[in-house]
Amino acid sequence: MADPQRLIAGIEAGGTKMVLGIGSSAQGSIATVRVPTHDPEETVAAMARFFASASAGRPLAGLGIASFGPVDLDPASPTYGYILATTKPGWSGFDLLGRMQAALGGIKAAIDTDVNGAALAEARFGGSDDLAYVTVGTGIGVGLVIGGRPVHGAGHPEAGHVLLRRHPAHAQFAGVCPFHGDCVEGLASGSAIMAAWGASLADLPPDHIAWGVEADYIAQLCAVLILTAAPRRIVLGGGVMSQQALFPAIRDRAAHLLGGYGRGVDRAALETRIVPPASKEPPGLMGAYLLGEQAAA
């Protein structure tokens, strides 16, 4: 078990902001800040300043980064820890892990995706070693932890880009994903909701068709995850999922789509299988602490 007295530098790296913290998975954060994601050099400098100031001379045992992707997660690769091809200007090919590690004096460090980090935290605090974490915000990402370990392979899961059955109300909507158009991110992300309906869900009346469309798409994604990865729990987080009214509709639709095929797929079972986050702090940041603790062990 991690020593709660050891301080970890944690980074939840997002496309619009970096959530930084000093703390541990056991005690939580003792200092946090949000830094805008600008160009890499400016952003790294701002993050280094925070850690230098917040640590106040106390030694940091490790660094964990839960980052937006795609990220090279192969330790044998010469570009391990680099951001790969991304739409975020200036970040493609940037050595995020190496630069932050150097900025903190060569500290022991580890990196994973933001959603895998969040999945690690939810597995720890939600009590399940087999879990999918889905963030529905500006984009859509999916992290998988199976047997207590984040899933990696020839890359990392990108289930936010699986293709779905298009809802009839979206017949003329092309989708917003620059790579695939009408994948789940292209149809159901916060950006897609705004593009399709001209407002966020929070600003649309509860009887607007957008609510049913969103619930249908997220339910389809949940059904795909249940049928492929068989997680015991699917945690739905992110800004869009702060609309708690979506959860019953998603469970209803997922139960209908699964049609009773498999274990734990009836409506009653989905009440505790498709759930909001259990972590009291941002799951990605808590996952970053876990990554940093593993690196420092």
KEBAZA-279669 format. One line per field, with one value per residue: x, y, z of N, C-alpha, C in turn; chain. Coordinates in nm, 2 decimals. Atoms other than C-alpha are relative to their C-alpha. Example, Ala and Ser with C-alpha at 12.3 -4.5 7.8 and 13.67 -1.06 7.14 Angstrom:
2
n_u	(0.09/-0.09)
n_v	(-0.12/-0.11)
n_w	(0.00/0.00)
ca_u	(1.23/1.37)
ca_v	(-0.45/-0.11)
ca_w	(0.78/0.71)
c_u	(0.09/-0.08)
c_v	(0.12/0.11)
c_w	(0.00/0.08)
segu	(A/A)
REM end
This chain:
297
n_u	(0.08/-0.08/-0.03/0.07/-0.08/-0.07/0.07/0.00/0.04/0.10/0.04/0.11/-0.03/0.12/-0.02/0.03/-0.07/-0.08/0.04/-0.12/0.02/-0.10/0.07/-0.02/0.13/0.06/0.04/0.05/-0.09/-0.02/0.00/0.04/0.02/0.03/-0.09/0.05/-0.08/-0.04/-0.10/-0.07/-0.10/0.07/0.08/-0.10/-0.06/0.10/0.01/-0.12/0.01/0.09/-0.06/-0.11/0.06/0.09/-0.08/-0.06/-0.12/0.02/-0.03/0.11/-0.05/0.03/0.08/0.09/0.07/0.11/0.00/0.08/-0.07/-0.07/-0.13/-0.08/-0.01/-0.09/-0.12/-0.12/0.00/-0.09/0.08/0.09/0.04/0.03/0.13/0.00/0.07/0.12/0.05/-0.03/-0.12/-0.13/-0.02/-0.04/-0.15/-0.06/-0.05/0.06/-0.05/-0.14/-0.02/0.05/-0.10/-0.13/0.03/0.00/-0.13/-0.02/0.08/0.06/0.12/0.07/0.10/0.10/0.10/0.09/0.11/-0.06/-0.02/0.13/0.05/-0.08/0.06/0.13/-0.01/-0.04/0.09/0.13/0.00/0.01/-0.13/0.03/0.08/-0.02/0.03/0.03/0.01/0.08/-0.02/-0.03/-0.01/0.04/-0.11/0.03/-0.11/0.03/-0.08/0.04/-0.08/-0.08/-0.10/0.05/-0.01/-0.09/-0.03/-0.08/0.04/0.10/0.14/0.06/0.14/0.08/0.01/0.08/0.11/0.13/0.12/0.04/0.13/0.07/0.00/-0.13/-0.01/-0.07/-0.11/-0.12/-0.09/-0.10/-0.14/-0.08/-0.05/0.10/0.14/0.11/-0.03/0.07/-0.05/0.06/0.14/0.05/-0.08/0.05/-0.01/0.10/0.13/0.00/0.00/0.12/0.12/-0.02/-0.01/-0.03/0.12/0.04/0.08/0.12/0.11/-0.01/0.08/-0.06/-0.04/-0.15/-0.02/0.02/-0.11/-0.12/0.02/-0.01/-0.14/-0.09/0.05/-0.06/-0.14/0.00/0.02/-0.12/-0.10/0.05/-0.01/-0.13/-0.10/0.07/-0.03/0.10/0.06/-0.03/0.01/0.03/-0.04/-0.01/0.09/0.13/0.06/0.04/0.14/0.03/0.12/-0.04/-0.03/0.11/0.03/-0.10/0.01/0.12/-0.03/-0.10/0.07/0.08/-0.09/-0.07/0.10/-0.01/-0.11/-0.11/0.02/0.00/0.04/0.13/0.01/-0.04/-0.15/-0.07/0.01/-0.13/-0.11/-0.02/0.00/-0.09/-0.12/-0.01/-0.11/0.04/-0.08/0.00/-0.06/-0.13/-0.10/-0.03/-0.08/-0.13/-0.07/-0.03/-0.11/-0.12/-0.03/-0.05/-0.13/-0.09/0.00)
n_v	(-0.12/-0.12/-0.08/-0.12/-0.11/-0.04/-0.09/0.03/-0.10/0.06/-0.08/0.04/-0.09/-0.01/-0.08/-0.14/-0.04/0.10/0.01/0.04/0.02/0.07/0.07/0.15/0.07/0.03/-0.12/-0.10/-0.12/-0.11/-0.12/0.02/-0.12/0.02/-0.08/0.01/0.07/-0.08/0.08/0.09/-0.07/-0.09/0.08/0.07/-0.10/-0.03/0.12/0.01/-0.11/0.04/0.11/-0.05/-0.08/0.08/0.09/-0.09/0.07/0.14/0.09/0.07/0.14/0.05/-0.08/0.07/-0.08/0.06/-0.10/0.02/0.08/0.12/0.00/0.12/0.06/0.11/-0.04/0.04/-0.09/-0.12/-0.11/0.03/-0.13/-0.11/-0.01/0.04/-0.09/-0.06/-0.12/-0.11/-0.06/0.00/0.11/0.13/0.03/-0.06/0.09/-0.05/0.07/-0.04/-0.14/-0.03/0.07/-0.08/-0.12/0.03/0.05/0.14/0.08/0.12/-0.05/0.09/-0.07/0.08/-0.09/-0.06/0.09/0.11/-0.04/-0.01/0.14/0.05/-0.06/0.05/0.14/0.00/-0.06/0.05/0.14/0.10/0.02/0.01/-0.12/-0.10/-0.14/-0.08/-0.14/-0.06/-0.14/-0.06/0.12/0.12/0.10/0.12/0.07/0.14/0.07/0.14/0.07/-0.10/-0.06/-0.07/0.08/-0.05/0.10/-0.07/-0.14/0.01/0.00/-0.12/0.04/-0.12/-0.01/0.11/-0.05/0.03/-0.02/-0.14/-0.03/-0.07/-0.15/-0.05/0.04/-0.10/-0.05/0.07/0.03/-0.10/0.06/-0.03/0.12/0.10/-0.06/0.04/0.09/-0.04/-0.13/-0.09/-0.01/-0.01/-0.09/-0.13/-0.08/0.04/-0.05/-0.14/-0.01/0.06/-0.06/-0.14/-0.03/0.11/0.07/-0.08/-0.11/0.04/0.05/0.15/0.08/-0.02/0.13/0.02/0.09/0.13/0.03/0.02/0.13/0.11/0.02/0.05/0.13/0.08/0.01/0.09/0.13/0.05/0.03/0.12/0.12/0.02/0.01/0.06/-0.06/0.01/-0.13/-0.10/-0.13/-0.11/-0.13/-0.11/-0.11/0.04/0.09/-0.06/0.00/0.13/0.05/0.09/0.13/0.09/0.02/0.08/0.14/0.05/0.03/0.11/0.12/0.04/0.04/0.13/0.10/0.12/0.09/-0.01/-0.01/-0.14/-0.10/-0.05/-0.14/-0.01/0.02/-0.12/-0.11/0.00/0.03/-0.13/-0.09/-0.12/0.02/0.01/-0.08/-0.13/-0.10/0.04/0.13/0.00/-0.04/0.11/0.10/-0.05/0.03/0.15/0.02/-0.04/0.09/0.12/-0.03/-0.02/0.11)
n_w	(0.00/0.01/-0.12/0.02/-0.03/0.12/0.09/0.14/0.10/0.09/0.11/0.09/0.11/0.09/0.12/-0.03/-0.13/-0.08/-0.14/-0.07/-0.14/-0.09/-0.11/0.01/0.01/-0.13/-0.07/0.09/0.03/-0.09/0.08/0.14/0.08/0.14/0.09/0.14/0.09/0.11/0.07/-0.09/-0.07/-0.10/-0.09/-0.09/-0.09/-0.10/-0.08/-0.09/-0.10/-0.11/-0.09/-0.08/-0.11/-0.09/-0.09/-0.10/-0.05/-0.04/0.11/0.07/0.02/0.13/0.09/0.08/0.10/0.07/0.10/0.13/0.10/-0.02/-0.07/0.02/-0.13/0.00/-0.06/0.09/0.11/-0.02/-0.02/-0.11/-0.07/0.09/0.06/0.14/0.09/-0.07/0.06/-0.09/0.06/-0.07/-0.09/0.07/-0.01/-0.12/-0.11/-0.12/-0.12/-0.02/-0.03/-0.13/-0.08/0.00/-0.07/-0.14/-0.05/0.03/-0.08/0.05/0.06/0.08/0.07/0.07/0.05/-0.10/-0.04/-0.07/-0.14/-0.07/-0.03/-0.12/-0.13/-0.03/-0.04/-0.14/-0.09/0.03/-0.04/0.11/0.08/0.14/0.01/0.11/-0.04/0.12/-0.02/0.11/-0.01/0.13/0.08/-0.07/-0.02/-0.08/-0.06/-0.04/-0.10/-0.01/-0.10/-0.07/0.08/0.12/0.12/0.10/0.10/0.10/-0.02/-0.12/0.05/0.05/0.03/0.03/0.15/0.07/0.08/-0.06/0.08/-0.01/-0.04/0.11/-0.02/0.05/0.14/0.08/-0.07/0.05/-0.11/-0.02/-0.01/0.12/0.06/0.04/0.02/-0.09/-0.11/-0.13/-0.03/0.10/-0.02/-0.14/-0.09/-0.03/0.12/0.09/-0.05/0.03/0.14/0.05/-0.06/-0.02/-0.14/-0.08/-0.06/-0.12/0.04/0.08/-0.09/-0.03/0.10/0.13/0.05/-0.02/-0.12/0.05/0.09/-0.07/-0.08/0.10/0.04/-0.11/-0.03/0.10/-0.04/-0.11/0.05/0.07/-0.10/-0.07/0.09/0.05/-0.11/-0.12/-0.13/-0.10/-0.03/0.10/-0.06/0.09/-0.06/0.10/-0.01/0.05/-0.09/-0.13/0.01/-0.06/0.06/0.11/-0.05/0.02/0.14/0.06/-0.05/0.07/0.14/0.01/-0.03/0.12/0.11/-0.03/0.02/-0.09/0.04/-0.08/-0.14/-0.05/0.10/-0.01/-0.05/-0.14/-0.01/0.05/-0.10/-0.07/0.10/0.07/-0.11/0.00/-0.07/-0.14/-0.05/-0.05/0.07/0.14/0.01/0.07/-0.09/-0.10/0.07/0.02/-0.13/0.00/0.09/-0.06/-0.11/0.06/0.06/-0.11/-0.09)
ca_u	(0.00/0.12/0.28/0.03/0.31/0.48/0.38/0.30/0.28/-0.03/-0.13/-0.47/-0.37/-0.67/-0.70/-0.84/-0.68/-0.43/-0.56/-0.25/-0.23/0.01/-0.11/-0.16/-0.43/-0.48/-0.51/-0.62/-0.49/-0.33/-0.29/-0.45/-0.47/-0.60/-0.36/-0.49/-0.36/-0.17/0.13/0.35/0.64/0.42/0.21/0.51/0.66/0.34/0.31/0.67/0.61/0.31/0.49/0.79/0.57/0.32/0.58/0.75/1.08/0.92/1.04/0.81/0.83/0.68/0.50/0.19/0.03/-0.31/-0.32/-0.54/-0.45/-0.34/-0.03/0.26/0.23/0.49/0.78/1.01/0.92/1.17/0.87/0.72/0.53/0.49/0.16/0.09/-0.10/-0.36/-0.57/-0.44/-0.19/0.17/0.12/0.17/0.51/0.56/0.75/0.51/0.64/1.01/0.97/0.77/1.01/1.31/1.13/1.09/1.45/1.44/1.17/1.03/0.73/0.46/0.20/-0.13/-0.44/-0.67/-0.95/-0.73/-0.62/-0.98/-1.06/-0.78/-0.92/-1.27/-1.16/-0.99/-1.26/-1.56/-1.46/-1.43/-1.12/-1.31/-1.44/-1.49/-1.47/-1.64/-1.59/-1.85/-1.74/-1.59/-1.49/-1.56/-1.30/-1.31/-1.06/-1.06/-0.93/-0.95/-0.82/-0.70/-0.48/-0.54/-0.58/-0.30/-0.22/-0.10/-0.19/-0.48/-0.86/-1.03/-1.39/-1.50/-1.46/-1.67/-1.94/-2.31/-2.65/-2.75/-3.06/-3.34/-3.34/-2.98/-3.05/-2.90/-2.63/-2.28/-2.11/-1.82/-1.53/-1.26/-1.15/-1.47/-1.77/-2.04/-1.86/-1.98/-1.76/-1.89/-2.25/-2.27/-1.99/-2.06/-1.93/-2.17/-2.47/-2.38/-2.33/-2.65/-2.89/-2.73/-2.71/-2.59/-2.82/-2.83/-2.98/-3.24/-3.58/-3.62/-3.87/-3.63/-3.55/-3.17/-3.21/-3.34/-3.08/-2.80/-2.93/-2.96/-2.60/-2.44/-2.66/-2.53/-2.17/-2.25/-2.39/-2.08/-1.86/-2.07/-2.06/-1.69/-1.50/-1.77/-1.69/-1.86/-1.92/-1.94/-1.87/-2.01/-1.83/-1.75/-1.94/-2.23/-2.29/-2.33/-2.69/-2.81/-3.14/-2.95/-2.87/-3.22/-3.28/-2.94/-3.00/-3.35/-3.22/-2.92/-3.14/-3.36/-3.06/-2.90/-3.23/-3.16/-2.85/-2.58/-2.54/-2.62/-2.80/-3.15/-3.28/-3.24/-2.88/-2.79/-2.90/-2.57/-2.37/-2.40/-2.31/-2.17/-1.82/-1.74/-1.42/-1.46/-1.19/-1.15/-1.09/-0.82/-0.62/-0.66/-0.55/-0.25/-0.16/-0.19/0.03/0.29/0.28/0.33/0.63/0.78/0.73)
ca_v	(0.00/0.35/0.56/0.84/1.06/1.06/1.35/1.28/1.53/1.46/1.59/1.54/1.68/1.80/1.97/2.29/2.28/2.09/1.99/1.98/1.85/1.75/1.48/1.10/0.85/0.79/1.15/1.33/1.67/1.92/2.17/2.20/2.44/2.46/2.58/2.66/2.43/2.67/2.58/2.31/2.53/2.78/2.51/2.31/2.62/2.70/2.35/2.35/2.68/2.54/2.22/2.42/2.66/2.41/2.17/2.45/2.25/1.92/1.63/1.48/1.10/1.06/1.21/1.07/1.20/1.11/1.27/1.34/1.12/0.97/0.89/0.65/0.41/0.15/0.17/0.01/0.28/0.57/0.80/0.66/0.94/1.15/1.29/1.14/1.29/1.53/1.82/2.03/2.28/2.23/1.91/1.64/1.47/1.65/1.46/1.54/1.27/1.35/1.72/1.72/1.46/1.68/1.99/1.82/1.71/1.37/1.24/0.89/0.92/0.73/0.82/0.68/0.82/1.05/0.80/0.51/0.71/0.79/0.42/0.33/0.57/0.45/0.09/0.18/0.39/0.22/-0.13/-0.31/-0.45/-0.47/-0.13/0.11/0.48/0.70/1.07/1.26/1.62/1.83/1.49/1.13/0.89/0.54/0.39/0.02/-0.15/-0.53/-0.74/-0.42/-0.32/-0.06/-0.21/-0.14/-0.32/-0.18/0.16/0.22/0.19/0.45/0.34/0.70/0.66/0.35/0.38/0.38/0.35/0.70/0.83/0.94/1.29/1.32/1.22/1.54/1.59/1.50/1.48/1.68/1.43/1.55/1.19/0.99/1.23/1.03/0.82/0.83/1.14/1.30/1.25/1.26/1.48/1.81/1.97/1.76/1.85/2.22/2.18/1.98/2.17/2.51/2.48/2.25/1.99/2.21/2.49/2.28/2.20/1.85/1.75/1.84/1.55/1.61/1.43/1.12/1.13/1.16/0.88/0.66/0.71/0.67/0.36/0.22/0.28/0.11/-0.19/-0.22/-0.21/-0.47/-0.71/-0.66/-0.60/-0.72/-0.46/-0.51/-0.14/0.14/0.48/0.78/1.11/1.44/1.76/1.62/1.35/1.60/1.60/1.33/1.30/1.11/0.81/0.65/0.70/0.55/0.24/0.20/0.22/0.00/-0.27/-0.26/-0.27/-0.57/-0.76/-0.98/-1.13/-1.19/-1.16/-0.84/-0.67/-0.64/-0.30/-0.37/-0.49/-0.18/0.04/-0.05/-0.13/0.21/0.47/0.82/0.86/0.75/0.96/1.27/1.45/1.45/1.09/1.17/1.35/1.07/0.83/1.04/1.00/0.62/0.63/0.83/0.60/0.30/0.47/0.56/0.22)
ca_w	(0.00/-0.08/0.20/0.26/0.39/0.05/-0.17/-0.53/-0.82/-1.02/-1.36/-1.53/-1.87/-2.08/-2.41/-2.25/-1.90/-1.68/-1.34/-1.11/-0.76/-0.48/-0.25/-0.25/-0.33/0.04/0.17/-0.15/-0.25/-0.03/-0.31/-0.65/-0.94/-1.30/-1.57/-1.92/-2.19/-2.42/-2.63/-2.48/-2.37/-2.19/-2.03/-1.90/-1.75/-1.57/-1.44/-1.31/-1.13/-0.95/-0.83/-0.72/-0.52/-0.38/-0.26/-0.07/-0.05/0.05/-0.16/-0.42/-0.44/-0.78/-1.08/-1.24/-1.56/-1.68/-2.02/-2.32/-2.61/-2.82/-2.61/-2.68/-2.38/-2.49/-2.25/-2.52/-2.77/-2.83/-2.81/-2.49/-2.31/-2.62/-2.74/-3.08/-3.37/-3.22/-3.33/-3.04/-3.20/-3.11/-2.91/-3.17/-3.11/-2.77/-2.50/-2.22/-1.98/-2.04/-2.02/-1.70/-1.55/-1.63/-1.50/-1.16/-1.13/-1.29/-1.06/-1.10/-1.33/-1.51/-1.77/-1.90/-2.07/-1.87/-1.89/-1.79/-1.49/-1.40/-1.44/-1.20/-0.94/-0.98/-0.96/-0.63/-0.48/-0.64/-0.54/-0.87/-1.05/-1.38/-1.48/-1.77/-1.72/-1.99/-1.99/-2.19/-2.23/-2.51/-2.65/-2.54/-2.40/-2.25/-2.01/-1.92/-1.61/-1.62/-1.33/-1.17/-1.46/-1.73/-2.07/-2.32/-2.65/-2.98/-2.83/-2.58/-2.61/-2.82/-2.78/-2.79/-3.17/-3.23/-3.48/-3.37/-3.51/-3.60/-3.43/-3.67/-3.52/-3.64/-4.00/-4.14/-3.88/-4.01/-3.67/-3.54/-3.52/-3.76/-3.82/-3.84/-3.85/-3.69/-3.43/-3.07/-3.01/-3.33/-3.23/-2.85/-2.71/-2.56/-2.88/-3.09/-2.87/-2.92/-3.29/-3.34/-3.12/-3.07/-2.69/-2.42/-2.26/-1.94/-2.15/-2.33/-2.18/-2.03/-2.31/-2.59/-2.82/-2.76/-2.42/-2.58/-2.85/-2.61/-2.38/-2.69/-2.80/-2.46/-2.40/-2.73/-2.61/-2.28/-2.46/-2.68/-2.37/-2.19/-2.49/-2.56/-2.23/-1.98/-1.71/-1.38/-1.36/-1.62/-1.47/-1.66/-1.59/-1.76/-1.80/-2.00/-1.74/-1.46/-1.59/-1.36/-1.54/-1.82/-1.60/-1.58/-1.95/-2.04/-1.82/-1.97/-2.33/-2.26/-2.11/-2.42/-2.66/-2.48/-2.49/-2.20/-2.36/-2.11/-1.73/-1.54/-1.83/-1.70/-1.59/-1.22/-1.26/-1.46/-1.17/-1.00/-1.32/-1.50/-1.24/-1.17/-1.04/-0.68/-0.64/-0.43/-0.63/-1.01/-1.10/-1.35/-1.08/-0.83/-1.10/-1.16/-0.79/-0.83/-1.13/-0.95/-0.65/-0.87/-1.04/-0.70/-0.54)
c_u	(0.09/0.01/-0.08/0.08/0.08/-0.08/0.03/-0.04/-0.09/-0.04/-0.12/0.01/-0.12/0.03/-0.03/0.07/0.07/-0.05/0.12/-0.03/0.13/-0.08/0.03/-0.14/-0.07/-0.06/-0.07/0.09/0.01/0.02/-0.04/-0.01/-0.04/0.08/-0.06/0.10/0.03/0.10/0.09/0.10/-0.05/-0.07/0.10/0.06/-0.09/-0.02/0.12/0.00/-0.09/0.06/0.11/-0.06/-0.08/0.07/0.08/0.13/-0.02/0.02/-0.12/0.05/-0.02/-0.09/-0.09/-0.08/-0.11/-0.04/-0.10/0.09/-0.01/0.14/0.08/0.02/0.09/0.13/0.13/0.01/0.09/-0.09/-0.10/-0.02/-0.02/-0.15/0.02/-0.08/-0.13/-0.04/0.04/0.14/0.12/0.03/0.04/0.15/0.06/0.03/-0.05/0.06/0.15/0.02/-0.04/0.10/0.12/-0.03/-0.01/0.12/0.02/-0.08/-0.05/-0.14/-0.07/-0.11/-0.10/-0.10/-0.08/-0.11/0.05/0.03/-0.12/-0.05/0.07/-0.05/-0.13/0.00/0.04/-0.11/-0.14/-0.01/-0.02/0.13/-0.03/-0.10/0.03/-0.03/-0.02/-0.01/-0.08/0.00/0.02/0.02/-0.05/0.12/-0.04/0.13/-0.05/0.10/-0.06/0.10/0.09/0.11/-0.06/0.04/0.09/0.02/0.09/-0.04/-0.09/-0.14/-0.04/-0.15/-0.08/-0.02/-0.06/-0.12/-0.13/-0.11/-0.05/-0.15/-0.08/0.00/0.13/0.02/0.09/0.12/0.13/0.09/0.12/0.14/0.08/0.06/-0.11/-0.14/-0.09/0.03/-0.07/0.04/-0.06/-0.14/-0.05/0.08/-0.07/0.01/-0.10/-0.14/-0.01/-0.02/-0.14/-0.12/0.02/0.01/0.04/-0.12/-0.05/-0.09/-0.12/-0.11/0.00/-0.08/0.06/0.05/0.15/0.02/-0.01/0.11/0.13/0.00/0.02/0.15/0.09/-0.04/0.06/0.15/0.01/-0.02/0.12/0.10/-0.04/0.02/0.15/0.10/-0.06/0.04/-0.11/-0.07/0.04/-0.03/-0.01/0.03/0.01/-0.12/-0.14/-0.08/-0.03/-0.16/-0.05/-0.13/0.03/0.01/-0.12/-0.03/0.11/-0.02/-0.12/0.03/0.10/-0.06/-0.08/0.09/0.06/-0.10/0.01/0.12/0.12/-0.04/0.00/-0.04/-0.15/-0.01/0.04/0.15/0.07/-0.01/0.13/0.12/0.04/-0.02/0.08/0.13/-0.01/0.10/-0.05/0.08/-0.01/0.07/0.13/0.12/0.03/0.07/0.14/0.09/0.04/0.11/0.14/0.05/0.06/0.14/0.11/0.03/0.14)
c_v	(0.12/0.07/0.13/0.12/0.05/0.09/-0.04/0.12/-0.06/0.10/-0.07/0.10/-0.01/0.09/0.15/0.05/-0.12/0.01/-0.05/-0.01/-0.05/-0.07/-0.15/-0.06/-0.02/0.13/0.10/0.11/0.09/0.13/-0.03/0.13/-0.05/0.09/-0.02/-0.08/0.09/-0.08/-0.07/0.07/0.08/-0.08/-0.07/0.09/0.03/-0.11/-0.01/0.10/-0.04/-0.11/0.06/0.09/-0.08/-0.09/0.07/-0.07/-0.14/-0.09/-0.06/-0.14/-0.05/0.09/-0.09/0.09/-0.08/0.10/-0.03/-0.07/0.05/0.02/-0.13/-0.06/-0.13/0.04/-0.03/0.09/0.12/0.13/-0.02/0.13/0.12/0.01/-0.03/0.10/0.05/0.13/0.12/0.06/-0.01/-0.12/-0.13/-0.02/0.07/-0.10/0.05/-0.07/0.05/0.14/0.03/-0.07/0.08/0.13/-0.02/-0.08/-0.15/-0.10/-0.13/0.03/-0.11/0.08/-0.10/0.10/0.06/-0.09/-0.13/0.04/0.01/-0.14/-0.06/0.05/-0.05/-0.15/-0.01/0.04/-0.06/-0.15/-0.11/0.00/-0.01/0.11/0.08/0.13/0.07/0.14/0.06/0.15/0.06/-0.11/-0.12/-0.10/-0.11/-0.06/-0.13/-0.05/-0.14/-0.07/0.10/0.08/0.08/-0.07/0.08/-0.11/0.07/0.15/-0.01/0.01/0.14/-0.02/0.12/0.03/-0.12/0.06/-0.05/0.00/0.14/0.01/0.07/0.15/0.06/-0.03/0.09/0.06/-0.08/-0.05/0.09/-0.06/0.03/-0.13/-0.09/0.06/-0.05/-0.12/0.05/0.14/0.10/0.03/0.04/0.08/0.13/0.09/-0.04/0.05/0.15/0.02/-0.04/0.09/0.15/0.04/-0.13/-0.07/0.09/0.12/-0.04/-0.05/-0.15/-0.08/0.01/-0.14/-0.03/-0.09/-0.14/-0.05/-0.03/-0.13/-0.12/-0.03/-0.05/-0.14/-0.10/-0.03/-0.10/-0.15/-0.06/-0.04/-0.13/-0.13/-0.03/-0.02/-0.05/0.06/-0.03/0.13/0.09/0.14/0.11/0.13/0.10/0.10/-0.03/-0.09/0.06/0.02/-0.13/-0.06/-0.10/-0.14/-0.10/-0.03/-0.08/-0.14/-0.06/-0.04/-0.11/-0.14/-0.05/-0.04/-0.14/-0.11/-0.12/-0.09/0.03/0.01/0.15/0.10/0.04/0.14/0.02/-0.01/0.13/0.12/0.02/-0.03/0.12/0.11/0.12/-0.03/-0.01/0.09/0.13/0.11/-0.04/-0.13/-0.01/0.04/-0.11/-0.12/0.03/-0.03/-0.15/-0.03/0.04/-0.09/-0.13/0.02/0.01/-0.12/-0.08)
c_w	(0.00/0.13/-0.01/0.04/-0.12/-0.09/-0.15/-0.08/-0.10/-0.10/-0.07/-0.12/-0.10/-0.11/0.03/0.13/0.06/0.14/0.07/0.15/0.06/0.11/-0.02/-0.02/0.13/0.06/-0.09/-0.02/0.11/-0.07/-0.14/-0.08/-0.14/-0.08/-0.14/-0.09/-0.12/-0.08/0.10/0.09/0.12/0.11/0.10/0.10/0.11/0.10/0.10/0.11/0.11/0.09/0.09/0.12/0.10/0.09/0.11/0.06/0.05/-0.12/-0.06/-0.04/-0.14/-0.08/-0.08/-0.09/-0.06/-0.11/-0.11/-0.10/-0.14/0.06/-0.03/0.14/0.00/0.06/-0.09/-0.12/0.02/0.02/0.11/0.08/-0.08/-0.03/-0.15/-0.08/0.07/-0.07/0.08/-0.06/0.08/0.08/-0.07/0.01/0.12/0.10/0.13/0.13/0.03/0.04/0.14/0.10/0.02/0.08/0.15/0.05/-0.02/0.09/-0.06/-0.05/-0.08/-0.07/-0.05/-0.05/0.12/0.04/0.06/0.14/0.08/0.03/0.11/0.13/0.03/0.04/0.15/0.10/-0.02/0.03/-0.10/-0.08/-0.15/-0.03/-0.13/0.05/-0.13/0.04/-0.12/0.02/-0.13/-0.10/0.08/0.00/0.09/0.05/0.05/0.10/0.01/0.09/0.07/-0.08/-0.12/-0.13/-0.10/-0.11/-0.10/0.01/0.13/-0.06/-0.05/-0.03/-0.01/-0.15/-0.07/-0.07/0.06/-0.10/0.01/0.04/-0.11/0.01/-0.05/-0.15/-0.08/0.07/-0.03/0.11/0.00/0.01/-0.13/-0.07/-0.05/-0.02/0.11/0.09/0.12/0.04/-0.09/0.02/0.14/0.09/0.02/-0.13/-0.11/0.04/-0.04/-0.15/-0.06/0.04/0.04/0.15/0.07/0.06/0.12/-0.04/-0.09/0.09/0.01/-0.10/-0.14/-0.05/0.02/0.12/-0.04/-0.09/0.07/0.08/-0.09/-0.04/0.11/0.04/-0.10/0.04/0.12/-0.04/-0.07/0.11/0.08/-0.08/-0.04/0.12/0.13/0.13/0.10/0.03/-0.12/0.07/-0.10/0.06/-0.11/0.01/-0.04/0.10/0.14/-0.01/0.04/-0.06/-0.12/0.05/-0.01/-0.15/-0.07/0.04/-0.07/-0.15/-0.01/0.02/-0.12/-0.11/0.02/-0.01/0.08/-0.03/0.09/0.15/0.04/-0.10/0.01/0.07/0.14/0.02/-0.05/0.09/0.07/-0.09/-0.08/0.10/-0.02/0.07/0.16/0.06/0.04/-0.07/-0.15/-0.02/-0.07/0.09/0.10/-0.07/-0.02/0.13/0.00/-0.09/0.06/0.11/-0.05/-0.06/0.11/0.09/-0.02)
segu	(A/A/A/A/A/A/A/A/A/A/A/A/A/A/A/A/A/A/A/A/A/A/A/A/A/A/A/A/A/A/A/A/A/A/A/A/A/A/A/A/A/A/A/A/A/A/A/A/A/A/A/A/A/A/A/A/A/A/A/A/A/A/A/A/A/A/A/A/A/A/A/A/A/A/A/A/A/A/A/A/A/A/A/A/A/A/A/A/A/A/A/A/A/A/A/A/A/A/A/A/A/A/A/A/A/A/A/A/A/A/A/A/A/A/A/A/A/A/A/A/A/A/A/A/A/A/A/A/A/A/A/A/A/A/A/A/A/A/A/A/A/A/A/A/A/A/A/A/A/A/A/A/A/A/A/A/A/A/A/A/A/A/A/A/A/A/A/A/A/A/A/A/A/A/A/A/A/A/A/A/A/A/A/A/A/A/A/A/A/A/A/A/A/A/A/A/A/A/A/A/A/A/A/A/A/A/A/A/A/A/A/A/A/A/A/A/A/A/A/A/A/A/A/A/A/A/A/A/A/A/A/A/A/A/A/A/A/A/A/A/A/A/A/A/A/A/A/A/A/A/A/A/A/A/A/A/A/A/A/A/A/A/A/A/A/A/A/A/A/A/A/A/A/A/A/A/A/A/A/A/A/A/A/A/A/A/A/A/A/A/A/A/A/A/A/A/A)
REM end
